Amino acid sequence: MNCLDYQKLIPLYLDGELSAEDQQKIDYHLTHCSACQKEAKAIQEIWEMLGEAPAIEPAPNYMARFQDQLSRQTPLRRKIMDFIQRTWTPKHLVPALAGACALLVVGIFSWQQYQVQQQTQQLLAGLNNGGLDMVQHLDLVENFEIIQQMDFLEDFDLIEQLDTLKT
């Protein structure tokens, strides 16, 4: 053992709470180590001064009042939660968050529309004149099969006959 280990045992040594073997080891060490002798003497003097101080008796019902005060105190985690709720959820913060969410949704929708517009412009830029004509008359191209099946002359005759029937 070193001096630090012995110094930790000195209060027990002075109280006589060590075994006879440990008591003898510390006796032997104290006779040969002046630093530990000084430590033991300082502890002994402090205890003597404390022994001279009058004993203080607590007031009646001290423990009951102490326990009552302790039970009324708010736990630290509750104080932290209250602080967070006061700071981060005031009434004006909810509308601000709702507005921010609405702006986010509008922004996402606008970004998607922008991307579609950019892709459309890129596709149109890559078309030749024939492709551009087809895009301009897309409704005719979509109904091309129906238009091919129609016989305009027969339909025209039918329309003329309807006009004569009305008169």
C-alpha positions in Angstrom: 0.0 0.0 0.0 1.1 3.6 -0.6 0.6 6.7 1.5 -2.7 7.6 -0.2 -4.2 4.2 0.7 -3.1 4.6 4.3 -4.5 8.2 4.5 -7.9 6.9 3.4 -7.8 4.5 6.4 -6.7 7.0 9.0 -10.2 8.1 10.0 -11.2 4.5 10.6 -7.9 4.0 12.5 -8.6 6.9 14.8 -12.2 5.6 15.4 -10.8 2.2 16.2 -13.0 0.5 13.6 -10.2 -1.5 11.9 -9.2 -5.0 12.5 -6.2 -5.6 14.8 -4.0 -6.5 11.9 -4.8 -3.3 9.9 -4.5 -1.3 13.1 -0.9 -2.6 13.5 0.0 -1.9 9.8 -1.2 1.7 10.1 0.7 2.1 13.5 3.8 0.9 11.9 3.4 3.1 8.8 2.7 6.2 11.0 5.9 5.7 13.0 7.9 5.8 9.7 6.0 8.3 7.6 5.9 12.0 8.6 3.4 13.0 5.9 0.9 10.5 7.2 1.6 11.5 10.8 0.7 15.1 9.9 -2.5 13.9 8.2 -3.5 11.8 11.2 -2.7 14.8 13.6 -4.8 17.2 11.4 -7.8 14.8 11.4 -7.5 14.3 15.1 -7.5 18.1 15.7 -10.5 18.6 13.5 -12.4 16.0 15.4 -11.5 17.5 18.7 -12.8 20.9 17.5 -16.0 19.4 16.3 -16.4 17.6 19.6 -16.2 21.0 21.4 -19.0 22.5 19.2 -22.4 22.3 20.9 -24.8 19.8 19.4 -27.5 21.4 17.4 -31.0 20.0 17.8 -33.4 20.5 14.9 -36.6 22.3 15.4 -39.7 20.2 16.1 -41.3 18.8 13.0 -38.3 19.7 10.9 -38.3 16.5 9.0 -42.0 16.7 8.3 -41.7 20.3 7.0 -38.6 19.3 4.9 -40.5 16.4 3.3 -43.5 18.6 2.6 -41.4 21.2 0.9 -39.6 18.5 -1.1 -42.9 17.0 -2.3 -44.1 20.5 -3.4 -41.1 21.1 -5.6 -41.5 20.5 -9.3 -39.2 17.8 -10.7 -36.5 19.0 -13.1 -37.9 17.1 -16.1 -41.3 18.7 -15.5 -39.7 22.2 -15.5 -37.9 21.4 -18.7 -41.1 20.2 -20.4 -43.0 23.3 -19.2 -40.2 25.5 -20.6 -40.3 23.7 -24.0 -44.1 23.9 -24.2 -44.1 27.7 -23.3 -41.3 28.4 -25.8 -42.2 26.2 -28.8 -46.0 26.0 -28.8 -47.3 29.6 -28.3 -50.6 30.5 -30.0 -48.9 32.5 -32.7 -46.5 29.6 -33.7 -49.3 27.3 -34.8 -50.6 29.6 -37.6 -47.0 30.3 -38.7 -46.3 26.6 -39.0 -49.5 26.1 -40.9 -48.5 28.9 -43.3 -45.1 27.4 -43.7 -46.6 24.0 -44.6 -49.0 25.6 -47.1 -46.0 27.4 -48.7 -44.1 24.2 -48.8 -47.0 22.4 -50.6 -47.4 25.3 -53.1 -43.7 25.3 -53.7 -43.6 21.6 -54.4 -46.5 21.8 -56.8 -44.9 24.8 -58.6 -41.6 23.0 -58.9 -43.3 20.0 -60.4 -45.2 22.2 -62.9 -41.9 24.0 -63.8 -40.2 20.6 -64.4 -43.1 19.5 -66.7 -42.9 22.8 -68.6 -39.1 22.5 -69.0 -39.5 18.9 -70.3 -42.2 20.0 -72.7 -40.0 22.8 -74.1 -37.1 20.5 -74.5 -39.3 18.0 -76.4 -40.7 20.8 -78.7 -37.2 22.1 -79.3 -36.2 18.7 -80.6 -39.1 18.3 -83.1 -38.8 19.1 -86.8 -41.4 21.0 -88.8 -43.6 17.9 -89.4 -43.6 17.1 -85.7 -44.5 20.7 -84.8 -47.5 20.6 -87.3 -48.6 17.3 -85.7 -48.5 18.8 -82.2 -50.4 21.9 -83.3 -53.2 19.7 -84.8 -53.1 17.1 -82.1 -56.9 16.9 -81.8 -57.1 15.9 -85.5 -54.2 13.4 -85.1 -56.0 11.8 -82.1 -59.2 11.4 -84.1 -57.5 10.5 -87.4 -59.1 7.0 -87.6 -62.6 8.4 -87.1 -62.0 11.1 -89.7 -60.8 8.5 -92.2 -64.0 6.5 -91.8 -66.2 9.5 -92.4 -67.5 10.1 -95.9 -67.8 13.9 -96.2 -69.8 13.9 -99.4 -72.5 11.6 -98.1 -72.7 13.7 -94.9 -72.9 16.8 -97.0 -75.8 15.4 -99.0 -77.6 14.4 -95.9 -77.3 17.9 -94.5 -78.7 19.4 -97.7 -81.7 17.0 -97.7 -82.4 17.9 -94.0 -82.5 21.6 -95.1 -85.0 20.9 -97.8 -87.2 18.8 -95.4 -87.4 21.7 -92.9 -88.7 24.1 -95.5 
